[in-house]
Amino acid sequence: MANDRILPEQHRQQAEDVREKAEDSRQDAEQDRKLTEEGRISAESARGEAEQFRQLAEEAREIRDQHRKALQTVMEERERLREAGEEARAAAEAARLATMNAVRATAETLQATLDHMKAVEDMRRTLRDIRDMNKLDSH
């Protein structure tokens, strides 16, 4: 009978050992589940951050494209202004030359008028001298 008592005690001890091992396994499984859950949460968080970075990168690309277009517009406008400046300089030079020609023509006209006035004055003097001589001859 003593042997009979040992047998149930051994079974009970074995059952207790199995229960403890099962509890340890359950705790290990629970720990693994927690780690897996934490990993899933971490992975989800990383995916969220990756999506935010992707969106930020997309926004940065859009802004870069806008800046590139704005810069291209500025460069094109600068080129148009440069061309307009060159045309304005050419027009100003043409106007300067035309003004110089007009001043030269006016000076020449004034000189011709002065020469004519001198000739007219010389003619008057000559006519007065002739008139005065005729008056003297008639006396």
DRENMAR-984259 format. One record per residue: x negated, y, z of N, C-alpha, C in turn; residue number from 1. Coordinates in steps of 0.1 Angstrom, whole numbers, plus 5000, padded with zeros to 4 digits. Atoms other than C-alpha are relative to their C-alpha. Layout:
n.u->X	n.v->Y	n.w->Z	ca.u->X	ca.v->Y	ca.w->Z	c.u->X	c.v->Y	c.w->Z	guba->NUM
...
END
This chain:
n.u->4992	n.v->4988	n.w->5000	ca.u->5000	ca.v->5000	ca.w->5000	c.u->4992	c.v->5012	c.w->5000	guba->1
n.u->5009	n.v->4989	n.w->5000	ca.u->4972	ca.v->5022	ca.w->5006	c.u->4996	c.v->5003	c.w->4986	guba->2
n.u->5003	n.v->4999	n.w->5014	ca.u->4964	ca.v->5016	ca.w->4970	c.u->5011	c.v->5007	c.w->4993	guba->3
n.u->4988	n.v->4994	n.w->5006	ca.u->4999	ca.v->5026	ca.w->4961	c.u->5000	c.v->5015	c.w->5003	guba->4
n.u->5000	n.v->4986	n.w->4997	ca.u->4995	ca.v->5059	ca.w->4979	c.u->4989	c.v->5008	c.w->4993	guba->5
n.u->5011	n.v->4993	n.w->5007	ca.u->4962	ca.v->5067	ca.w->4962	c.u->5005	c.v->5002	c.w->4986	guba->6
n.u->4996	n.v->4998	n.w->5014	ca.u->4978	ca.v->5062	ca.w->4928	c.u->5009	c.v->5012	c.w->4998	guba->7
n.u->4992	n.v->4988	n.w->5002	ca.u->5005	ca.v->5088	ca.w->4932	c.u->4992	c.v->5012	c.w->5004	guba->8
n.u->5009	n.v->4988	n.w->4997	ca.u->4979	ca.v->5111	ca.w->4948	c.u->4991	c.v->5003	c.w->4989	guba->9
n.u->5009	n.v->4998	n.w->5012	ca.u->4956	ca.v->5106	ca.w->4919	c.u->5008	c.v->5006	c.w->4989	guba->10
n.u->4991	n.v->4994	n.w->5011	ca.u->4985	ca.v->5113	ca.w->4895	c.u->5003	c.v->5014	c.w->5003	guba->11
n.u->4997	n.v->4986	n.w->4996	ca.u->4994	ca.v->5143	ca.w->4915	c.u->4988	c.v->5009	c.w->4998	guba->12
n.u->5012	n.v->4992	n.w->5002	ca.u->4958	ca.v->5155	ca.w->4914	c.u->4997	c.v->5002	c.w->4985	guba->13
n.u->5002	n.v->4999	n.w->5015	ca.u->4955	ca.v->5147	ca.w->4877	c.u->5010	c.v->5010	c.w->4994	guba->14
n.u->4990	n.v->4991	n.w->5005	ca.u->4988	ca.v->5165	ca.w->4871	c.u->4997	c.v->5014	c.w->5004	guba->15
n.u->5004	n.v->4986	n.w->4995	ca.u->4975	ca.v->5195	ca.w->4892	c.u->4989	c.v->5005	c.w->4991	guba->16
n.u->5011	n.v->4996	n.w->5009	ca.u->4943	ca.v->5195	ca.w->4871	c.u->5005	c.v->5003	c.w->4986	guba->17
n.u->4994	n.v->4997	n.w->5013	ca.u->4963	ca.v->5193	ca.w->4839	c.u->5007	c.v->5014	c.w->5000	guba->18
n.u->4993	n.v->4987	n.w->4998	ca.u->4985	ca.v->5221	ca.w->4852	c.u->4991	c.v->5012	c.w->5000	guba->19
n.u->5010	n.v->4989	n.w->4999	ca.u->4955	ca.v->5243	ca.w->4861	c.u->4993	c.v->5002	c.w->4986	guba->20
n.u->5006	n.v->4998	n.w->5013	ca.u->4939	ca.v->5236	ca.w->4827	c.u->5010	c.v->5006	c.w->4991	guba->21
n.u->4990	n.v->4994	n.w->5009	ca.u->4972	ca.v->5244	ca.w->4810	c.u->5002	c.v->5015	c.w->5004	guba->22
n.u->4999	n.v->4986	n.w->4996	ca.u->4974	ca.v->5276	ca.w->4831	c.u->4988	c.v->5008	c.w->4995	guba->23
n.u->5012	n.v->4993	n.w->5006	ca.u->4938	ca.v->5285	ca.w->4821	c.u->5002	c.v->5002	c.w->4985	guba->24
n.u->4998	n.v->4998	n.w->5014	ca.u->4947	ca.v->5278	ca.w->4785	c.u->5010	c.v->5010	c.w->4997	guba->25
n.u->4990	n.v->4990	n.w->5002	ca.u->4978	ca.v->5299	ca.w->4788	c.u->4995	c.v->5014	c.w->5002	guba->26
n.u->5006	n.v->4987	n.w->4997	ca.u->4958	ca.v->5327	ca.w->4804	c.u->4991	c.v->5004	c.w->4988	guba->27
n.u->5009	n.v->4998	n.w->5011	ca.u->4932	ca.v->5323	ca.w->4776	c.u->5008	c.v->5005	c.w->4988	guba->28
n.u->4991	n.v->4997	n.w->5012	ca.u->4960	ca.v->5323	ca.w->4750	c.u->5006	c.v->5014	c.w->5002	guba->29
n.u->4994	n.v->4987	n.w->4997	ca.u->4976	ca.v->5354	ca.w->4767	c.u->4989	c.v->5011	c.w->4998	guba->30
n.u->5011	n.v->4991	n.w->5002	ca.u->4942	ca.v->5371	ca.w->4767	c.u->4997	c.v->5002	c.w->4985	guba->31
n.u->5002	n.v->4999	n.w->5014	ca.u->4937	ca.v->5362	ca.w->4730	c.u->5011	c.v->5008	c.w->4993	guba->32
n.u->4989	n.v->4993	n.w->5005	ca.u->4972	ca.v->5375	ca.w->4723	c.u->4999	c.v->5015	c.w->5002	guba->33
n.u->5002	n.v->4985	n.w->4997	ca.u->4964	ca.v->5408	ca.w->4740	c.u->4989	c.v->5005	c.w->4991	guba->34
n.u->5011	n.v->4995	n.w->5008	ca.u->4931	ca.v->5411	ca.w->4721	c.u->5005	c.v->5001	c.w->4985	guba->35
n.u->4994	n.v->5000	n.w->5014	ca.u->4950	ca.v->5402	ca.w->4688	c.u->5009	c.v->5012	c.w->4999	guba->36
n.u->4991	n.v->4989	n.w->5000	ca.u->4976	ca.v->5428	ca.w->4697	c.u->4993	c.v->5013	c.w->5000	guba->37
n.u->5008	n.v->4988	n.w->5000	ca.u->4950	ca.v->5454	ca.w->4705	c.u->4993	c.v->5002	c.w->4987	guba->38
n.u->5006	n.v->5000	n.w->5014	ca.u->4932	ca.v->5445	ca.w->4672	c.u->5010	c.v->5005	c.w->4990	guba->39
n.u->4990	n.v->4996	n.w->5009	ca.u->4965	ca.v->5449	ca.w->4654	c.u->5003	c.v->5015	c.w->5001	guba->40
n.u->4997	n.v->4986	n.w->4998	ca.u->4972	ca.v->5482	ca.w->4670	c.u->4988	c.v->5009	c.w->4995	guba->41
n.u->5012	n.v->4993	n.w->5005	ca.u->4936	ca.v->5493	ca.w->4663	c.u->5000	c.v->5001	c.w->4985	guba->42
n.u->5000	n.v->5000	n.w->5015	ca.u->4939	ca.v->5482	ca.w->4627	c.u->5011	c.v->5009	c.w->4995	guba->43
n.u->4989	n.v->4991	n.w->5004	ca.u->4973	ca.v->5500	ca.w->4624	c.u->4996	c.v->5015	c.w->5001	guba->44
n.u->5005	n.v->4987	n.w->4997	ca.u->4957	ca.v->5531	ca.w->4639	c.u->4990	c.v->5004	c.w->4989	guba->45
n.u->5010	n.v->4998	n.w->5010	ca.u->4928	ca.v->5528	ca.w->4615	c.u->5006	c.v->5002	c.w->4986	guba->46
n.u->4993	n.v->4998	n.w->5013	ca.u->4952	ca.v->5524	ca.w->4585	c.u->5007	c.v->5014	c.w->5000	guba->47
n.u->4994	n.v->4987	n.w->5000	ca.u->4970	ca.v->5555	ca.w->4597	c.u->4990	c.v->5011	c.w->4998	guba->48
n.u->5011	n.v->4990	n.w->5002	ca.u->4938	ca.v->5575	ca.w->4600	c.u->4995	c.v->5000	c.w->4985	guba->49
n.u->5004	n.v->5001	n.w->5014	ca.u->4927	ca.v->5562	ca.w->4566	c.u->5010	c.v->5007	c.w->4991	guba->50
n.u->4990	n.v->4993	n.w->5008	ca.u->4960	ca.v->5574	ca.w->4551	c.u->4999	c.v->5015	c.w->5002	guba->51
n.u->5002	n.v->4985	n.w->4998	ca.u->4955	ca.v->5608	ca.w->4567	c.u->4988	c.v->5005	c.w->4992	guba->52
n.u->5012	n.v->4996	n.w->5007	ca.u->4920	ca.v->5610	ca.w->4553	c.u->5002	c.v->5000	c.w->4985	guba->53
n.u->4997	n.v->5001	n.w->5014	ca.u->4933	ca.v->5599	ca.w->4519	c.u->5008	c.v->5012	c.w->4996	guba->54
n.u->4992	n.v->4988	n.w->5003	ca.u->4959	ca.v->5627	ca.w->4520	c.u->4992	c.v->5012	c.w->5001	guba->55
n.u->5009	n.v->4988	n.w->5000	ca.u->4933	ca.v->5652	ca.w->4531	c.u->4991	c.v->5001	c.w->4988	guba->56
n.u->5009	n.v->5000	n.w->5012	ca.u->4910	ca.v->5641	ca.w->4503	c.u->5008	c.v->5004	c.w->4988	guba->57
n.u->4992	n.v->4997	n.w->5012	ca.u->4939	ca.v->5644	ca.w->4478	c.u->5003	c.v->5015	c.w->5001	guba->58
n.u->4998	n.v->4986	n.w->4998	ca.u->4947	ca.v->5679	ca.w->4492	c.u->4987	c.v->5008	c.w->4996	guba->59
n.u->5013	n.v->4994	n.w->5004	ca.u->4910	ca.v->5688	ca.w->4489	c.u->4998	c.v->5000	c.w->4985	guba->60
n.u->5002	n.v->5001	n.w->5015	ca.u->4909	ca.v->5676	ca.w->4453	c.u->5009	c.v->5010	c.w->4993	guba->61
n.u->4991	n.v->4990	n.w->5006	ca.u->4940	ca.v->5697	ca.w->4445	c.u->4995	c.v->5014	c.w->5002	guba->62
n.u->5005	n.v->4987	n.w->4998	ca.u->4925	ca.v->5727	ca.w->4461	c.u->4988	c.v->5003	c.w->4992	guba->63
n.u->5012	n.v->4999	n.w->5009	ca.u->4892	ca.v->5721	ca.w->4443	c.u->5004	c.v->5003	c.w->4986	guba->64
n.u->4995	n.v->4998	n.w->5014	ca.u->4911	ca.v->5719	ca.w->4410	c.u->5006	c.v->5014	c.w->4999	guba->65
n.u->4995	n.v->4986	n.w->5001	ca.u->4929	ca.v->5751	ca.w->4418	c.u->4989	c.v->5010	c.w->5000	guba->66
n.u->5011	n.v->4991	n.w->5000	ca.u->4897	ca.v->5768	ca.w->4426	c.u->4992	c.v->5000	c.w->4987	guba->67
n.u->5007	n.v->5001	n.w->5012	ca.u->4881	ca.v->5755	ca.w->4395	c.u->5008	c.v->5007	c.w->4989	guba->68
n.u->4992	n.v->4993	n.w->5010	ca.u->4910	ca.v->5768	ca.w->4374	c.u->4999	c.v->5015	c.w->5002	guba->69
n.u->5001	n.v->4985	n.w->4997	ca.u->4909	ca.v->5802	ca.w->4392	c.u->4986	c.v->5005	c.w->4996	guba->70
n.u->5014	n.v->4995	n.w->5004	ca.u->4871	ca.v->5804	ca.w->4386	c.u->4999	c.v->5000	c.w->4985	guba->71
n.u->5000	n.v->5000	n.w->5015	ca.u->4876	ca.v->5795	ca.w->4349	c.u->5008	c.v->5012	c.w->4995	guba->72
n.u->4993	n.v->4988	n.w->5004	ca.u->4902	ca.v->5823	ca.w->4347	c.u->4992	c.v->5012	c.w->5002	guba->73
n.u->5008	n.v->4989	n.w->4997	ca.u->4879	ca.v->5847	ca.w->4364	c.u->4989	c.v->5001	c.w->4989	guba->74
n.u->5010	n.v->5000	n.w->5010	ca.u->4851	ca.v->5837	ca.w->4340	c.u->5005	c.v->5005	c.w->4987	guba->75
n.u->4994	n.v->4996	n.w->5013	ca.u->4873	ca.v->5841	ca.w->4310	c.u->5003	c.v->5015	c.w->5000	guba->76
n.u->4997	n.v->4986	n.w->4999	ca.u->4885	ca.v->5875	ca.w->4322	c.u->4987	c.v->5008	c.w->5000	guba->77
n.u->5013	n.v->4993	n.w->5000	ca.u->4849	ca.v->5886	ca.w->4329	c.u->4995	c.v->5001	c.w->4985	guba->78
n.u->5005	n.v->5000	n.w->5014	ca.u->4840	ca.v->5876	ca.w->4293	c.u->5009	c.v->5009	c.w->4991	guba->79
n.u->4992	n.v->4991	n.w->5007	ca.u->4870	ca.v->5895	ca.w->4279	c.u->4996	c.v->5015	c.w->5004	guba->80
n.u->5004	n.v->4987	n.w->4995	ca.u->4860	ca.v->5925	ca.w->4300	c.u->4986	c.v->5004	c.w->4994	guba->81
n.u->5013	n.v->4998	n.w->5006	ca.u->4824	ca.v->5922	ca.w->4287	c.u->5001	c.v->5004	c.w->4986	guba->82
n.u->4998	n.v->4997	n.w->5015	ca.u->4836	ca.v->5921	ca.w->4251	c.u->5007	c.v->5014	c.w->4999	guba->83
n.u->4993	n.v->4987	n.w->5001	ca.u->4859	ca.v->5951	ca.w->4258	c.u->4990	c.v->5011	c.w->5003	guba->84
n.u->5010	n.v->4990	n.w->4996	ca.u->4830	ca.v->5969	ca.w->4274	c.u->4991	c.v->5003	c.w->4988	guba->85
n.u->5009	n.v->4998	n.w->5012	ca.u->4808	ca.v->5963	ca.w->4243	c.u->5008	c.v->5008	c.w->4989	guba->86
n.u->4992	n.v->4992	n.w->5010	ca.u->4837	ca.v->5975	ca.w->4220	c.u->5001	c.v->5014	c.w->5004	guba->87
n.u->4999	n.v->4986	n.w->4995	ca.u->4841	ca.v->6006	ca.w->4242	c.u->4987	c.v->5007	c.w->4998	guba->88
n.u->5013	n.v->4993	n.w->5003	ca.u->4803	ca.v->6013	ca.w->4240	c.u->4999	c.v->5003	c.w->4986	guba->89
n.u->5001	n.v->4998	n.w->5014	ca.u->4804	ca.v->6009	ca.w->4203	c.u->5009	c.v->5012	c.w->4995	guba->90
n.u->4991	n.v->4989	n.w->5003	ca.u->4834	ca.v->6032	ca.w->4201	c.u->4995	c.v->5013	c.w->5005	guba->91
n.u->5006	n.v->4988	n.w->4994	ca.u->4817	ca.v->6057	ca.w->4224	c.u->4989	c.v->5005	c.w->4991	guba->92
n.u->5011	n.v->4996	n.w->5009	ca.u->4786	ca.v->6057	ca.w->4202	c.u->5005	c.v->5005	c.w->4987	guba->93
n.u->4994	n.v->4994	n.w->5012	ca.u->4807	ca.v->6062	ca.w->4171	c.u->5006	c.v->5014	c.w->5002	guba->94
n.u->4995	n.v->4986	n.w->4996	ca.u->4825	ca.v->6091	ca.w->4188	c.u->4989	c.v->5010	c.w->5002	guba->95
n.u->5011	n.v->4990	n.w->4998	ca.u->4792	ca.v->6106	ca.w->4198	c.u->4994	c.v->5004	c.w->4987	guba->96
n.u->5005	n.v->4996	n.w->5013	ca.u->4779	ca.v->6104	ca.w->4163	c.u->5009	c.v->5009	c.w->4992	guba->97
n.u->4990	n.v->4992	n.w->5007	ca.u->4811	ca.v->6118	ca.w->4149	c.u->5000	c.v->5014	c.w->5006	guba->98
n.u->5000	n.v->4987	n.w->4993	ca.u->4809	ca.v->6147	ca.w->4175	c.u->4987	c.v->5007	c.w->4995	guba->99
n.u->5013	n.v->4994	n.w->5005	ca.u->4772	ca.v->6153	ca.w->4165	c.u->5002	c.v->5005	c.w->4986	guba->100
n.u->4998	n.v->4996	n.w->5014	ca.u->4782	ca.v->6154	ca.w->4129	c.u->5009	c.v->5012	c.w->4999	guba->101
n.u->4991	n.v->4988	n.w->5000	ca.u->4811	ca.v->6178	ca.w->4136	c.u->4993	c.v->5012	c.w->5005	guba->102
n.u->5008	n.v->4988	n.w->4994	ca.u->4788	ca.v->6201	ca.w->4157	c.u->4990	c.v->5004	c.w->4989	guba->103
n.u->5010	n.v->4996	n.w->5011	ca.u->4762	ca.v->6200	ca.w->4128	c.u->5008	c.v->5007	c.w->4989	guba->104
n.u->4992	n.v->4993	n.w->5010	ca.u->4790	ca.v->6208	ca.w->4103	c.u->5004	c.v->5013	c.w->5004	guba->105
n.u->4995	n.v->4987	n.w->4995	ca.u->4803	ca.v->6236	ca.w->4125	c.u->4988	c.v->5010	c.w->4999	guba->106
n.u->5011	n.v->4991	n.w->5001	ca.u->4768	ca.v->6250	ca.w->4128	c.u->4996	c.v->5004	c.w->4986	guba->107
n.u->5002	n.v->4997	n.w->5014	ca.u->4763	ca.v->6248	ca.w->4091	c.u->5010	c.v->5010	c.w->4995	guba->108
n.u->4990	n.v->4991	n.w->5004	ca.u->4796	ca.v->6265	ca.w->4085	c.u->4998	c.v->5014	c.w->5006	guba->109
n.u->5003	n.v->4987	n.w->4994	ca.u->4787	ca.v->6292	ca.w->4110	c.u->4988	c.v->5007	c.w->4993	guba->110
n.u->5012	n.v->4994	n.w->5006	ca.u->4753	ca.v->6297	ca.w->4094	c.u->5004	c.v->5005	c.w->4986	guba->111
n.u->4996	n.v->4996	n.w->5013	ca.u->4770	ca.v->6299	ca.w->4059	c.u->5009	c.v->5013	c.w->5002	guba->112
n.u->4991	n.v->4988	n.w->4998	ca.u->4796	ca.v->6324	ca.w->4073	c.u->4991	c.v->5012	c.w->5004	guba->113
n.u->5010	n.v->4989	n.w->4997	ca.u->4767	ca.v->6345	ca.w->4088	c.u->4993	c.v->5005	c.w->4988	guba->114
n.u->5006	n.v->4996	n.w->5013	ca.u->4749	ca.v->6344	ca.w->4055	c.u->5009	c.v->5008	c.w->4991	guba->115
n.u->4991	n.v->4993	n.w->5008	ca.u->4780	ca.v->6355	ca.w->4038	c.u->5003	c.v->5014	c.w->5005	guba->116
n.u->4998	n.v->4987	n.w->4994	ca.u->4786	ca.v->6383	ca.w->4063	c.u->4988	c.v->5009	c.w->4997	guba->117
n.u->5012	n.v->4992	n.w->5003	ca.u->4750	ca.v->6395	ca.w->4058	c.u->5000	c.v->5005	c.w->4985	guba->118
n.u->4999	n.v->4997	n.w->5014	ca.u->4756	ca.v->6394	ca.w->4020	c.u->5010	c.v->5011	c.w->4998	guba->119
n.u->4989	n.v->4990	n.w->5001	ca.u->4788	ca.v->6414	ca.w->4024	c.u->4995	c.v->5013	c.w->5006	guba->120
n.u->5006	n.v->4987	n.w->4994	ca.u->4770	ca.v->6439	ca.w->4047	c.u->4990	c.v->5006	c.w->4991	guba->121
n.u->5010	n.v->4995	n.w->5009	ca.u->4742	ca.v->6442	ca.w->4022	c.u->5007	c.v->5007	c.w->4988	guba->122
n.u->4992	n.v->4995	n.w->5011	ca.u->4768	ca.v->6448	ca.w->3994	c.u->5006	c.v->5014	c.w->5004	guba->123
n.u->4994	n.v->4988	n.w->4995	ca.u->4786	ca.v->6475	ca.w->4015	c.u->4989	c.v->5011	c.w->5001	guba->124
n.u->5011	n.v->4990	n.w->4999	ca.u->4752	ca.v->6492	ca.w->4022	c.u->4997	c.v->5005	c.w->4986	guba->125
n.u->5003	n.v->4996	n.w->5013	ca.u->4745	ca.v->6491	ca.w->3985	c.u->5010	c.v->5009	c.w->4994	guba->126
n.u->4989	n.v->4992	n.w->5005	ca.u->4779	ca.v->6504	ca.w->3976	c.u->5000	c.v->5014	c.w->5006	guba->127
n.u->5001	n.v->4986	n.w->4994	ca.u->4775	ca.v->6533	ca.w->4001	c.u->4989	c.v->5008	c.w->4994	guba->128
n.u->5012	n.v->4993	n.w->5006	ca.u->4741	ca.v->6541	ca.w->3987	c.u->5004	c.v->5005	c.w->4986	guba->129
n.u->4996	n.v->4996	n.w->5014	ca.u->4756	ca.v->6541	ca.w->3952	c.u->5010	c.v->5012	c.w->5001	guba->130
n.u->4990	n.v->4989	n.w->4998	ca.u->4785	ca.v->6563	ca.w->3964	c.u->4993	c.v->5013	c.w->5004	guba->131
n.u->5007	n.v->4988	n.w->4995	ca.u->4761	ca.v->6586	ca.w->3982	c.u->4992	c.v->5006	c.w->4988	guba->132
n.u->5007	n.v->4995	n.w->5011	ca.u->4740	ca.v->6589	ca.w->3951	c.u->5009	c.v->5007	c.w->4990	guba->133
n.u->4990	n.v->4994	n.w->5010	ca.u->4770	ca.v->6596	ca.w->3929	c.u->5004	c.v->5014	c.w->5005	guba->134
n.u->4996	n.v->4987	n.w->4995	ca.u->4780	ca.v->6624	ca.w->3952	c.u->4989	c.v->5010	c.w->4998	guba->135
n.u->5011	n.v->4991	n.w->5002	ca.u->4745	ca.v->6639	ca.w->3950	c.u->4998	c.v->5003	c.w->4986	guba->136
n.u->5002	n.v->4998	n.w->5015	ca.u->4744	ca.v->6636	ca.w->3912	c.u->5011	c.v->5009	c.w->4996	guba->137
n.u->4989	n.v->4992	n.w->5004	ca.u->4778	ca.v->6653	ca.w->3909	c.u->4998	c.v->5014	c.w->5005	guba->138
n.u->5002	n.v->4987	n.w->4995	ca.u->4766	ca.v->6684	ca.w->3928	c.u->4989	c.v->5007	c.w->4992	guba->139
END
